[in-house]
């Protein structure tokens, strides 16, 4: 399981240091793709295969399903950690997520998300205002 929040930077070559706590769960090879809310989603290969299987079940006759699958898979790339625990993020994904220098890497249960620091702070500010309301709507303990 992935959890926690880590501040990092993307270097001039587009490489990002993956937090040590996430490396074991991700493995040496994993998949990164365009996520929701202008972040990147990063999945271990086994989790990626499960998501792929579920998306294959969507009816290709529905335009919304086709649009989502195109978006999700067109941005996907298999990544590999280098010897220093860094990953080279493709320019297309860095552009999509507005990753320039300062980034936040967070664990979200079965995936890792990579955010530009500014986007993450905005997301946090919006969530802080509605956190309790959201909890009341979606969590039933």
Buried (B, 14 or more C-beta within 10 A) or exposed (E): EBEEEBEBBBEEEBBBBBBEEBBEBBEEEBBBBBBEEBBBBBBBBEBBEEBBEEEEEEEEEEEEBEEEBEEBEEBBBEBEBEEEEBBBBEEEBBEBBBBEEBBBBBBBEBBBBBBBBEBBEBBBEEEEEEEEEEEEEEEEE
